[in-house]
Amino acid sequence: QVQLQQSGAELVKPGSSVKISCKASGYTFTSYDMHWIKQQPGNGLEWIGWIYPGNGNTKYNQKFNGKATLTADKSSSTAYMQLSSLTSEDSAVYFCARSRYSGPFDYWGQGVMVTVSS
Amino acid sequence: IQLTQSPSLLSASVGDRVTLSCKGSQNINNYLAWYQQKLGEAPKLLIYNTNSLQTGIPSRFSGSGSGTDYTLTISSLQPEDVATYFCYQYNNGWTFGGGTKLELK
């Protein structure tokens, strides 16, 4: 069955970077887009960007240009998102989710809580 | 495209027919999905392409709409349906509505 297993919670200092992962299983990793979505406590959902692991193509929400960097490792079927120059505004739960042909997100990871605090 | 969901909070009783609304700032061309998110869990896809029921989702959930106006209906509310519901469009980029929190009366 399809699973997206994300890495564990992170506590990081302001100004630093963090890299979180999303390991895919149960499907052909290179045939689906992998999206990343941000959810702040009590707030809604915000799309960050996607990567197509088949060729490494990416697209970002303009708001996250320079903040998020998406990569994928085909050998381990793992997608990554690095967040840089972290501030308190980056404290949130981050989800990975897959889609095909820019369609709906049908499977989601369990989410990673990132807390930015000194 | 911006999505506005209403109401933001809805209280209903078990067995009630519940209707949630999602309105787009532009034509969404039926590329609209609905998600259910329970506390502490990842969102779960319920409906895609306006009215297609995702595999494994109970038939009491249904979607309808066109253009800029879309609706999620729960025909008979069950206790396990307490959650926040988000609409999401993928016609032009990807954006989410602000959510409707559904609670039991």
Boltz contact constraints between the chains, C-beta under 6 A:
constraints:
  - contact:
      token1: [A, 44]
      token2: [B, 96]
      max_distance: 6.0
  - contact:
      token1: [A, 44]
      token2: [B, 98]
      max_distance: 6.0
  - contact:
      token1: [A, 44]
      token2: [B, 99]
      max_distance: 6.0
  - contact:
      token1: [A, 45]
      token2: [B, 96]
      max_distance: 6.0
  - contact:
      token1: [A, 47]
      token2: [B, 94]
      max_distance: 6.0
  - contact:
      token1: [A, 95]
      token2: [B, 42]
      max_distance: 6.0
  - contact:
      token1: [A, 102]
      token2: [B, 90]
      max_distance: 6.0
  - contact:
      token1: [A, 104]
      token2: [B, 33]
      max_distance: 6.0
  - contact:
      token1: [A, 104]
      token2: [B, 45]
      max_distance: 6.0
  - contact:
      token1: [A, 104]
      token2: [B, 48]
      max_distance: 6.0
  - contact:
      token1: [A, 106]
      token2: [B, 45]
      max_distance: 6.0
  - contact:
      token1: [A, 108]
      token2: [B, 42]
      max_distance: 6.0
  - contact:
      token1: [A, 108]
      token2: [B, 43]
      max_distance: 6.0
  - contact:
      token1: [A, 110]
      token2: [B, 42]
      max_distance: 6.0
  - contact:
      token1: [A, 111]
      token2: [B, 42]
      max_distance: 6.0
